[in-house]
Amino acid sequence: MEESVIRTYSPGTFAFLGDAVYSLCIREYLARKANCQPDKLHRKSVRFVSATAQAKAVTALLPELSEEEKDIYRRGKNAHTQYTAKNATKKEYHEATGFEALLGWLYLLERHERIDELVEKAIEINEG
């Protein structure tokens, strides 16, 4: 798919895909780290995939993003949504949505190496 077509996608579409991408990356990380019961893995994953954790990660990552990545993040963060997070502030929820939008956009562009970099750093931020 051409980048010019991908740029026309809504930030919500990017975030929808990015949520799944990030969740899969975290699940893979946890599964490789420890072979244990699914409920334990799920509880561990919350530490990384919650809106609060994603907001913390993307706030720390902002200086490392390119201008193009920051633009996609801002589009996702500022998108109007009818959803709200259960255990996060509205600000954290919007920041997390921006992070997910960035990951979804990168995925559609097949920039998997960049996704890996950002997810690895997000893990370090939330483990530290």
C-alpha positions, 0 to 999 in steps of 0.5 A: 500500500502506498504511503500517500493512501495510508496518510488518508486513514483516520487516526482512529484506524491507526490506533485500532491497529496499533492497539493490537500491534502493541498488545501482541508485542507485549504478549510476545515479550512476556511469553518469551520471558516467562512460561506461566499461566495465561492469567499471570501473563495477563496481569503482567501485561497490564503493567505495559498496555494500560493507558497510563503505562502507554502515556508514560512511555510515549511522553518519555519517547517524544524527544526521540520521534521524528517530526513525521512520527510526532505528527501522527502521534498528535493526530491520534492524541487529538482525535475525537473519540467516544471512548474513555479509559476505566483506570486512566485520566482523559489526558493519559487516554488521549496520549495512549491513543496517540501512541497506538496511532503511531504504532498502527501507522508504522505497521501499515508502512511495514516499518517493523524495525522502528516498532521494535525500537519503540516497544523495546524502549516503552518496556524499559520505561515501564519496567524501570 
